[in-house]
Amino acid sequence: MTALHKLGAIAALTIAASVLPHSASAADAKDKAAMAGMTGMAKKARVELASSAAFARDGQLLAVAKQGDHLLLYRSNDQGANWSPPVIVNARPEAISGDGENRPKIAFAQDGGVLISWTKPLGKPNTGEVRLARSDDGGASFAVPITVHRDRQEITHRFETMIVGGDGRIYLAWIDKRDLESAKATKKPYRGAAIYAAVSDDGGRSFKPETRVADHSCECCRIAAAVDTDGAPLILWRHVFEPNERDHALAKLKPDGTPASVERATFDRWKVDGCPHHGPALAVAPDGTRHAVWFNQKNGEGRAFYGRLVSGGIDGQRFVGGEQAARADIAIAGRRMAILWKEFDGERTQLHAEISEDGGASFKRLALGAANGASDHPRAIAFGKDLFAYWRTEIEGMRVFRLP
């Protein structure tokens, strides 16, 4: 893997050690240990490595990453072996969230527009705005970013997810605390935060007023999204079920962003006063099966899980990896499926995969790589019939593995 070229306007930008994100290996293990009630792990310095990658229709792999107060877009024509000099997404510098649970996102509009979304932190702790920038020339340049939501209170609008529906509409969903703030003002109880969504029907150039999807979400776990077989978007998030069970909920969205349905998706019944900061991932198979990976504590043990979401329950729920497995992701290409996760072995962070060729009936396990320093959450990517693992690490930079 070669280091990336320097960007003229920003001196000595590289994709390796100078890039800052979410703490890695031991820090992820510490997060997990804290949620599981274990002690004794030291906290590492926070490093901002969070990034996303996706294949364009022409087969180019695009990746977006934070560098200081800018987002940078990189392009590879050889599946990540080499990367182009970066393009600045936001010409005007601004604060940008850059941890693995709240990373910048990349998607493609039906007309070919490149869409980048992110959270802009505001002055007060745990506050932010959801931002989006669009490129009409394949990522060579970007329009001035817009704020997606109409609400401008200095509160939480964070942890956005972005997906393009089968109808071409752009859907963004995020964690929002406007209802919590209203409840506080009237001295009424309110669990957690809420999920809001906004929809664009012009390729991301503008968004209609946001709507509430559900009350009582967890406050700081990433939201997963996938397109159902009918083209409608599905979102999966950690939810605070009464009185205080932090499981997951699944919603199917209508074209206006309102929920067609909201249902409980996991049933581990984790009772914890605090956000685990560890969100789920979701993928839908061609036959409509909804495959998910998530982290929860069950029977006193904090673990990563895989299962198939069905109405009122989970089919085939099982552990993913070992006791230190974390940050799992999932992708599907036809009958093929890949589950990724990272796992700290006491010395290094290992990247693992499970590959299924039969729609999830059976899996084979692979060891993909290791990192000595900090590392981002791994991303599972599908393109055509192929599956890839994308992993950004502090020392090695952006790494792409084609999965056999």
C-alpha positions in Angstrom: 0.0 0.0 0.0 1.5 3.3 -1.0 1.1 6.6 0.9 -1.2 9.1 -0.7 0.1 12.2 -2.5 0.2 15.5 -0.7 -2.6 17.9 -1.2 -1.5 21.3 -2.4 -3.6 23.5 -0.1 -2.9 21.4 3.0 0.7 20.6 3.7 1.9 17.0 4.1 -1.4 15.2 4.2 -1.0 11.5 4.1 -3.4 8.6 4.8 -1.1 7.0 7.4 0.2 8.2 10.7 -0.7 11.9 10.4 -4.4 11.1 10.1 -6.4 11.3 13.3 -9.6 8.9 14.4 -11.4 6.6 16.7 -9.2 4.8 19.1 -8.3 1.3 18.1 -7.6 -2.1 19.3 -7.1 -1.8 23.1 -9.5 1.2 23.2 -12.2 -0.8 21.5 -11.5 -3.6 24.0 -11.8 -1.1 26.8 -15.2 0.2 25.5 -16.4 -3.4 25.4 -15.0 -4.2 28.8 -16.7 -1.2 30.4 -20.1 -2.2 29.0 -19.5 -5.8 30.1 -18.6 -4.7 33.7 -14.9 -5.6 33.4 -12.1 -3.4 34.6 -8.4 -2.8 34.3 -7.8 -1.8 30.7 -5.9 1.4 30.1 -7.4 4.1 27.8 -5.5 5.0 24.7 -5.4 8.4 23.1 -8.2 9.0 20.6 -7.2 8.8 17.0 -9.5 10.0 14.2 -9.3 7.4 11.4 -13.0 7.1 10.6 -13.7 6.8 6.9 -16.1 5.2 4.3 -15.6 3.7 0.9 -18.0 2.6 -1.9 -17.7 1.5 -5.5 -19.1 3.8 -8.2 -21.0 2.3 -11.2 -17.8 2.4 -13.3 -15.9 0.3 -10.8 -13.9 3.1 -9.3 -13.5 2.8 -5.5 -14.1 6.1 -3.7 -13.1 6.7 -0.1 -13.8 9.7 2.1 -11.8 10.6 5.2 -11.4 13.4 7.7 -8.2 15.5 7.8 -8.5 18.3 10.3 -11.4 20.5 9.4 -11.8 19.1 5.9 -13.1 15.9 4.3 -11.0 14.5 1.6 -12.2 12.2 -1.3 -9.8 9.6 -2.7 -10.2 7.5 -5.8 -8.7 4.1 -6.8 -8.9 2.4 -10.2 -7.3 -0.8 -8.9 -9.5 -1.8 -6.0 -7.4 0.1 -3.4 -3.9 -0.8 -4.5 -3.2 2.8 -5.4 -5.1 6.0 -4.6 -5.3 9.3 -6.4 -4.4 12.7 -4.9 -7.4 13.8 -2.7 -10.1 16.3 -3.5 -11.3 18.6 -0.7 -15.1 18.1 -0.2 -15.7 21.1 2.0 -13.7 24.1 0.7 -14.5 26.1 3.9 -13.1 24.4 7.0 -15.5 23.3 9.7 -15.6 20.9 12.6 -16.2 17.3 11.5 -17.0 14.2 13.6 -14.4 11.5 12.8 -14.9 8.5 15.1 -16.0 5.1 13.9 -19.6 5.3 15.1 -20.0 8.8 13.6 -17.9 8.7 10.4 -18.4 10.5 7.1 -20.6 8.6 4.6 -20.5 8.2 0.8 -23.3 7.3 -1.6 -24.2 7.8 -5.3 -27.4 9.4 -6.6 -29.1 7.7 -9.5 -28.0 10.5 -11.8 -24.3 9.8 -10.9 -23.9 12.5 -8.3 -21.5 11.8 -5.5 -22.9 12.4 -2.1 -20.9 12.9 1.1 -22.6 13.3 4.5 -21.2 14.0 7.9 -21.9 15.4 11.3 -20.6 18.9 12.2 -20.1 19.3 15.9 -21.4 22.5 17.5 -20.2 24.4 20.5 -22.0 22.5 23.3 -21.0 18.9 24.1 -22.7 16.2 22.1 -24.4 18.6 19.8 -24.2 18.8 16.0 -25.7 19.3 12.6 -26.1 16.8 9.7 -24.3 18.1 6.6 -24.2 16.9 3.0 -22.2 17.9 -0.1 -22.9 16.9 -3.6 -20.6 16.6 -6.6 -22.0 16.7 -10.2 -18.7 15.8 -11.9 -17.8 12.5 -10.3 -16.1 13.9 -7.3 -13.8 16.3 -9.0 -15.4 19.2 -7.2 -18.2 19.7 -4.7 -21.0 22.2 -4.2 -21.2 24.2 -0.9 -22.5 21.8 1.8 -26.0 22.1 3.1 -27.5 21.3 6.5 -30.1 18.6 6.0 -32.6 19.4 8.7 -34.7 22.5 9.4 -34.3 22.4 13.1 -31.3 24.6 14.1 -31.3 24.2 17.9 -27.8 23.6 19.3 -28.7 20.1 20.3 -27.9 16.5 19.1 -28.5 16.0 15.4 -25.7 13.3 15.0 -24.8 9.8 13.9 -26.4 10.1 10.5 -26.8 7.3 8.0 -27.4 7.8 4.3 -29.0 5.5 1.7 -30.4 5.8 -1.8 -33.8 4.1 -2.1 -34.9 2.0 -5.1 -36.9 5.0 -6.2 -33.8 7.2 -6.4 -34.7 9.3 -3.3 -31.9 10.1 -0.9 -32.8 9.2 2.7 -30.8 10.5 5.7 -31.7 9.4 9.3 -30.0 10.5 12.5 -30.2 10.6 16.3 -32.0 13.8 17.4 -32.7 15.2 20.9 -35.3 17.9 20.2 -38.0 15.8 21.9 -35.8 15.1 24.9 -35.2 18.9 25.2 -38.9 19.6 24.9 -39.6 17.0 27.6 -37.0 18.6 29.9 -38.6 22.0 29.4 -42.0 20.6 30.6 -40.4 18.4 33.3 -41.6 15.2 31.7 -39.6 11.9 31.6 -38.1 10.8 28.2 -35.9 7.8 27.5 -32.9 8.4 25.3 -33.2 10.4 22.1 -35.2 10.0 18.9 -34.7 9.0 15.3 -35.5 11.6 12.6 -35.3 11.3 8.8 -35.2 13.7 5.8 -35.7 12.9 2.2 -34.4 14.4 -1.0 -36.2 13.9 -4.4 -33.7 15.9 -6.4 -30.5 13.9 -5.9 -29.4 15.5 -2.7 -29.5 19.1 -3.7 -32.2 19.8 -1.2 -34.2 18.0 1.5 -37.8 18.1 2.6 -38.6 18.9 6.2 -37.6 16.1 8.5 -40.0 13.7 10.2 -39.7 11.7 13.4 -39.3 8.0 12.9 -39.3 6.8 16.5 -39.0 8.1 20.1 -36.5 6.6 22.6 -33.4 5.7 20.6 -30.1 5.2 22.2 -28.0 8.3 22.2 -24.8 7.6 20.4 -24.7 4.3 18.4 -24.4 4.3 14.7 -27.6 3.6 12.6 -27.5 0.9 10.0 -29.4 1.1 6.7 -30.2 -1.2 3.8 -32.6 -1.3 0.9 -35.4 -3.9 1.1 -36.3 -6.0 -1.9 -39.1 -3.6 -2.8 -36.7 -0.6 -2.9 -37.8 0.9 0.4 -35.1 1.8 2.9 -34.7 0.0 6.2 -33.0 1.4 9.2 -31.8 -0.5 12.3 -30.7 1.3 15.5 -30.1 0.7 19.2 -33.3 1.5 21.0 -34.2 2.1 24.7 -37.1 -0.2 25.3 -39.1 0.3 28.5 -38.0 0.5 31.2 -34.3 0.5 30.1 -33.5 -2.4 27.7 -31.0 -1.3 25.1 -31.8 -3.7 22.2 -32.5 -2.8 18.6 -35.4 -1.6 16.5 -36.1 -1.8 12.8 -38.1 0.6 10.7 -39.2 0.6 7.1 -39.6 4.1 5.7 -42.2 5.4 3.3 -41.2 7.8 0.4 -41.7 10.8 2.7 -39.4 9.4 5.4 -42.2 8.5 7.8 -42.2 4.9 9.2 -44.4 2.3 7.5 -43.5 0.1 10.4 -41.3 0.0 13.6 -40.6 -3.3 15.4 -38.3 -4.7 17.9 -35.4 -6.5 16.2 -33.2 -8.0 18.9 -34.2 -9.5 22.2 -31.1 -9.7 24.4 -32.6 -7.5 27.0 -29.5 -5.6 28.0 -30.2 -3.3 30.9 -27.6 -0.6 31.1 -27.7 3.1 32.1 -25.5 4.5 29.3 -24.9 4.2 25.6 -22.6 1.3 24.5 -21.4 3.4 21.5 -21.5 0.3 19.4 -24.1 0.2 16.7 -25.4 -2.6 14.3 -25.1 -3.4 10.6 -27.7 -4.7 8.2 -27.9 -6.3 4.8 -30.8 -7.7 2.8 -30.5 -10.8 0.6 -32.2 -11.1 -2.8 -34.8 -13.4 -1.2 -35.7 -10.7 1.3 -33.9 -12.2 4.3 -32.6 -9.5 6.7 -29.2 -10.4 8.0 -27.7 -8.4 10.9 -24.7 -8.1 13.1 -24.7 -6.3 16.5 -23.1 -6.0 19.9 -25.1 -6.6 23.1 -24.7 -8.1 26.5 -26.6 -11.3 27.0 -26.6 -13.5 30.1 -23.9 -11.2 31.5 -21.6 -11.6 28.6 -20.9 -8.7 26.1 -20.4 -10.2 22.6 -20.8 -9.5 18.9 -23.7 -11.4 17.4 -25.1 -12.5 14.0 -28.6 -13.4 13.2 -31.5 -13.2 10.7 -34.2 -10.7 11.7 -37.7 -12.1 11.6 -41.0 -10.8 13.0 -40.9 -11.2 16.7 -37.5 -12.9 17.0 -34.1 -13.9 15.6 -33.3 -16.9 13.5 -29.8 -18.5 13.9 -28.5 -16.0 16.5 -24.8 -16.8 17.4 -21.6 -15.3 18.4 -19.3 -13.6 15.9 -15.6 -14.2 16.7 -14.2 -14.5 20.1 -14.6 -12.7 23.4 -12.9 -9.5 22.1 -14.7 -9.4 18.7 -16.0 -5.9 18.0 -17.2 -3.5 15.3 -18.8 -6.1 13.0 -20.1 -5.3 9.6 -21.9 -7.3 6.9 -22.5 -7.2 3.2 -24.3 -9.4 0.6 -23.6 -10.0 -3.1 -26.2 -12.5 -4.4 -25.9 -15.7 -2.5 -22.5 -14.6 -1.1 -22.2 -12.9 2.3 -19.3 -11.5 4.3 -19.1 -10.7 8.0 -16.2 -8.6 9.1 -14.9 -7.8 12.6 -11.8 -6.8 14.4 -10.4 -8.4 17.5 -7.6 -7.5 19.9 -5.4 -10.4 20.7 -3.4 -8.7 23.5 -0.7 -7.3 21.1 -2.3 -6.4 17.8 -5.7 -5.8 16.3 -6.7 -8.7 14.0 -9.1 -8.3 11.1 -11.3 -11.4 10.5 -14.0 -12.4 8.1 -16.6 -15.1 7.7 -17.7 -15.9 4.1 -20.8 -17.7 3.1 -21.5 -19.0 -0.4 -25.0 -20.3 0.4 -26.9 -17.4 1.7 -25.7 -17.8 5.3 -26.4 -21.5 5.8 -22.6 -22.1 6.3 -19.5 -19.9 6.7 -15.8 -20.3 6.4 -13.5 -18.1 8.5 -10.5 -16.1 7.2 -7.8 -14.0 8.8 -7.3 -10.9 6.7 -4.7 -8.8 8.4 -3.4 -7.1 11.5 -2.6 -3.6 12.8 0.0 -2.6 15.3 -1.5 0.8 15.9 -4.9 2.4 16.0 -7.6 1.2 13.5 -11.0 2.2 12.3 -14.0 0.0 12.2 -13.8 -2.4 9.2 -16.3 -1.9 6.3 -17.8 -4.7 4.3 -18.5 -3.7 0.7 -20.4 -5.4 -2.1 -19.8 -4.6 -5.8 -21.5 -6.8 -8.4 -20.7 -10.4 -7.4 -17.7 -9.5 -5.4 -17.2 -8.8 -1.7 -14.4 -6.6 -0.2 -13.1 -5.5 3.2 -12.0 -1.9 3.6 -10.0 -1.1 6.7 -8.1 2.1 7.6 -5.3 1.8 10.1 -3.0 4.3 11.7 0.3 2.9 10.3 -0.7 1.0 7.1 -3.3 3.5 5.8 -6.3 2.6 3.7 -6.3 -1.1 3.0 -8.7 -3.1 0.7 -9.0 -6.9 0.7 -10.9 -8.7 -2.0 -12.6 -11.6 -0.3 -12.3 -15.0 -2.0 
